[in-house]
């Protein structure tokens, strides 16, 4: 019986995540400059990102440990800048927090929150794959910025089979909303995106 449950869980995750062992890369650009490059690796129960922020001249590393339903159980975060959070974030009920990595500080947050970083397309991709609305529908997600600790909300609106609009409130700065127009790939993730007010374009490879 346990083997059957484990097999079904694995099948669910492969379908939900479009599981792939090869890394992905997101590139955020303005008209003339590269804002960020993010390398993303996904397994059935982890999501690992390395985010290089060129305007800030710093890097962020994170590892999400995922529950069987795809939600985040813990997030290990390592920021190069000392004024941003580095440590382990536990989402919801107490869990075994013996993972190695950046876990120097321990913070617990409500289990219904999901992780974001304002410039991280990898985490937006994760949210879209986890909570893709039907065409004409909207999904509202409670989130927390795992870099600066700000709570916020992410709204995903599905207008067509291959596109969504994402409004991310307080993802980067308090009481500010960032709007991303996103084209979806065949497996349901980000194929490309634009943030009009910042003149951002997002490429994926």
C-alpha positions in Angstrom: 0.0 0.0 0.0 2.8 2.4 0.9 4.6 1.7 -2.4 1.4 2.4 -4.3 0.9 5.8 -2.5 4.5 6.7 -3.2 4.2 5.8 -6.9 1.0 7.8 -7.2 2.7 10.8 -5.5 5.6 10.6 -7.9 3.3 10.5 -10.9 1.4 13.5 -9.7 4.5 15.6 -9.2 5.9 14.7 -12.6 2.6 15.8 -14.2 2.3 19.0 -12.1 5.9 20.2 -12.6 6.6 19.0 -16.1 9.6 17.4 -14.3 12.9 17.8 -16.0 16.4 17.1 -14.8 18.1 19.6 -17.2 18.5 23.1 -15.7 16.5 26.1 -17.0 17.7 29.7 -17.3 15.7 32.9 -17.1 17.2 36.2 -18.4 15.7 39.6 -17.4 16.7 42.5 -19.6 15.9 46.2 -20.1 16.4 47.9 -23.4 20.1 48.0 -23.0 21.2 46.0 -19.9 20.8 42.6 -18.3 19.0 43.0 -15.0 19.1 39.4 -13.8 20.0 35.8 -14.8 18.6 32.9 -12.9 19.6 29.3 -13.2 16.9 26.8 -12.0 17.1 23.1 -11.3 13.9 21.1 -10.4 13.5 17.6 -9.1 10.4 15.8 -7.8 10.8 17.3 -4.3 13.2 20.3 -4.6 13.5 23.5 -6.5 17.0 25.1 -6.6 17.7 28.6 -7.9 20.8 30.8 -8.3 19.8 34.4 -9.0 22.4 36.8 -10.2 21.3 40.5 -9.8 23.5 42.6 -12.0 22.1 46.1 -11.0 22.6 45.3 -7.3 25.9 43.4 -8.0 24.9 40.5 -5.7 23.7 36.9 -5.8 20.9 34.9 -4.1 20.8 31.1 -3.7 17.7 29.2 -2.6 16.5 25.7 -2.2 12.8 24.9 -1.8 11.9 21.5 -0.2 8.5 20.6 -1.5 5.6 18.6 0.0 3.9 15.9 -2.1 1.3 18.4 -3.2 4.0 20.7 -4.5 3.6 23.4 -1.8 6.7 24.6 0.0 7.8 22.9 3.3 11.0 24.7 3.8 13.2 27.2 2.0 17.0 27.5 2.5 18.1 31.0 1.5 21.6 32.5 1.1 22.0 36.2 0.3 25.4 37.7 -0.3 24.2 41.0 1.1 24.1 41.0 4.9 21.0 43.3 5.1 18.9 40.6 3.5 17.7 37.3 5.0 19.9 34.2 5.0 18.7 31.1 6.8 15.9 28.5 6.8 12.2 29.4 6.5 9.7 26.8 7.7 6.2 27.0 6.1 3.5 25.7 8.5 3.7 23.0 11.1 7.1 22.0 12.6 9.2 19.7 10.4 12.6 18.1 10.6 14.9 21.1 10.0 18.1 19.1 9.9 18.9 20.0 6.2 22.3 21.3 5.4 23.0 24.5 3.7 22.2 28.1 4.6 20.2 27.2 7.8 21.9 29.6 10.2 18.7 31.5 11.2 15.3 29.8 11.5 12.0 31.5 10.8 8.6 30.0 10.8 5.7 31.4 8.7 2.1 30.3 8.0 1.8 27.2 5.9 -0.4 28.8 3.3 2.3 31.3 2.2 4.4 30.6 -0.9 7.8 32.0 -1.6 8.7 34.8 -4.0 11.6 37.2 -4.8 10.7 40.2 -6.8 13.2 39.6 -9.6 12.9 35.8 -9.5 11.2 34.4 -12.6 12.0 30.9 -11.4 9.7 31.4 -8.3 6.9 33.0 -10.5 7.2 30.0 -12.8 6.8 27.7 -9.7 3.7 29.5 -8.6 2.1 29.4 -12.1 2.8 25.7 -12.4 1.4 25.1 -8.9 -1.8 27.2 -9.2 -2.6 27.6 -12.9 -6.2 29.0 -13.2 -8.6 27.9 -15.9 -9.2 30.2 -18.9 -11.1 33.2 -17.7 -10.4 32.5 -14.0 -8.2 34.1 -11.4 -6.1 32.6 -8.5 -5.1 34.7 -5.5 -2.0 33.5 -3.6 -0.6 34.7 -0.2 3.2 35.0 -0.6 6.3 36.0 1.3 9.4 37.5 -0.1 12.1 35.1 1.1 14.8 37.7 0.5 13.4 40.6 2.6 10.6 39.0 4.6 7.8 41.1 3.3 4.4 39.4 3.0 2.4 40.0 -0.2 -0.1 38.7 -2.7 0.2 37.2 -6.1 -2.8 37.2 -8.5 -2.7 35.1 -11.6 -5.3 35.8 -14.3 -5.6 33.4 -17.2 -6.8 35.0 -20.4 -6.0 32.3 -23.0 -4.5 28.9 -23.2 -1.0 30.2 -23.6 -0.9 33.5 -21.5 -1.5 34.8 -18.0 -1.3 38.1 -16.3 0.5 38.1 -12.9 0.1 41.0 -10.4 2.7 40.7 -7.6 1.9 43.0 -4.7 4.8 43.8 -2.3 7.0 41.2 -4.1 9.8 43.8 -4.4 8.7 46.9 -2.4 6.0 47.5 0.2 2.6 48.5 -1.2 3.9 48.4 -4.8 2.4 46.1 -7.5 4.5 44.6 -10.3 2.6 43.5 -13.4 4.0 40.7 -15.6 2.5 39.6 -18.9 3.5 36.0 -19.4 3.5 33.7 -22.3 3.2 30.0 -21.3 5.2 27.1 -22.7 3.6 23.8 -23.7 4.4 22.3 -20.3 2.7 25.2 -18.5 5.7 27.2 -17.4 7.1 30.6 -18.4 8.1 30.8 -22.1 8.6 34.6 -22.1 7.4 37.7 -20.2 7.3 41.5 -20.1 7.0 44.0 -17.3 5.9 47.1 -19.2 6.5 49.8 -16.6 10.1 48.8 -16.1 10.7 48.0 -19.8 11.7 44.4 -18.8 11.6 41.5 -21.1 12.1 37.9 -19.9 13.7 35.2 -22.0 13.8 31.5 -21.2 16.1 28.8 -22.3 
